[in-house]
């Protein structure tokens, strides 16, 4: 069973690698992606978290929790290595992220995605996220759906 790591800086390069892989497969790298790649540690400095699942050799999956304010976070950058899909790692990452947020006393978590990512949307719905808006996003070209989950 892979081990969960929280804010483990040796995994930051894999966090970027795994995210750029899925983004490049479905979309194109945006300015916000380049900014994050240049300084993934900023997520933690701004009050968020980077989670990674790793075995003895490889990072298998990652996600981030961006701090919006003291009570709200954004679940973002969920990615699993293509060779390890369909093993429940994305589900575990979402569960672990939600557990961290509850311990933090967060009241709400949101996420931005795209409707072509059917399995991701099914995962988010499974975890109780609700659709709050659909359509073009004013900032991110690849976003066309926003979801939220109340944590109270």
N, C-alpha and C positions, 0 to 999 in steps of 0.2 A: 504494500500500500504506500503510495507516495506521501511524503511529509509536507505539511503546510509550513510555509515561511511567510513572515510578515515583515515588510520593510527591510528585506535582506539585500543589501547593496550588490553583492556578487551576482545577483539575478537580474539586475536592471538591464543589462545588455540583452538578455533573453526576453525580457518584457517588451523591449522595443522590437527585437527580431520577430517575435511571434505576432505582434500587432501589425507590423509593416507587411508581413506575409499575407494575412487575410485581407488587409486593406487593399493591397496591390492586386489581389486576386479578383476582388469584386468592384473596386472603386479606383480612386487615385489618391496618392499622398497629398494632403492639404498642408497649408502653412502651420496649422495647429499641431499636426503630426511631427513636422520638422522641429518645432519649438520644444515639444515634449522629448523627442529623441536627443536633443542637445542637452537636456537637463532633467532626466526622470526623477531625480531626487527632489525637485521642486514640489512634487506631489506631497511628499512627507513634510517638507518645510512649511507648506501651506495648510497643514493639519489633516492631510489625507493618509491613505495607506496603499501600498502595493503588495498584493498577495501573489504567491507563487506556489505551485505544487511541483515537487521534484522527487525523482528517485535518486539512487546513488550516483547516477551519471548525468542525467539530463533534466532540464526544466520542461515539464510536460504541459503546463497551463498557467495562465496568469490573469489577473484582473486588477483594477484600481478602484479606489473609492476617493473621489475628489471632494474635498470639503467645500460646501457652499456657504454654510455658516455653522454656528454651534450645534444646531439641531438637524441640519439637512446635508445630505451627501448625494453625490452622483455616482452610480455604479457605471464604470466605463472600462473600455479596453479589455474586455473578456476575450481571451484567445486560447485555443488548445492546439498543440502541435498536430499537424495533419496525420502523422503516424500514430497518434494516440486518441483519435476521435472515437466516439461511441463507447467510451469506457466510464462515463459518468463524471469525468473531471470537471466539466463546465458546471454541472449540477452541484458538485461539491464546492466549487469556488463561490458560486452564488450563495449557497447555504452558509459557508464560512463568513462571507462578507456580511450577510444579514446578521449573523451572530455577533460579529464585531460591532456593528452599528447599534445593536440593542444594548451591548455592554457600555457603549459610549453615551447612551441616553438619547440617541438620535430619534427624531419623530417621523422623518420622511426620507425616502430615497427615491431618486428619479433616474431615468436612463434615456438615452437617445439611440435610435437604431434605424434600420431600414427594413421595409416590408419584404424585400427579396430574401432576407435572412430568416427563412421560415422556422428552422430548428431553434434559432436563438429566441425568436418571439414566443414559440411554444414553451421554451424553458422559463422565460420571464412570466408568462401567464401562469404556469405551474406554481411558481413561487409567489403568486398573489399580486403581481403588478397589474395595474389597470391602464388602459390607453387613455391619455388625456388630450392628445392632439395628433392629427395626421395631416400631412401635406409638407410642402417645402419648408425647410428651416432657414431662418434669417442669417445664420452664421455658418453652419456646416452643410456643404453640398450633399454629402452622402446621407444626411439625416432626413427622414420623412415620417418618423413616428416618435412620439415622446410618451413614456410610461412612468407611472409613479406607484409607490407602495407606502401606505401609512404604517408606521412601526409601533404605534401605541397599542 
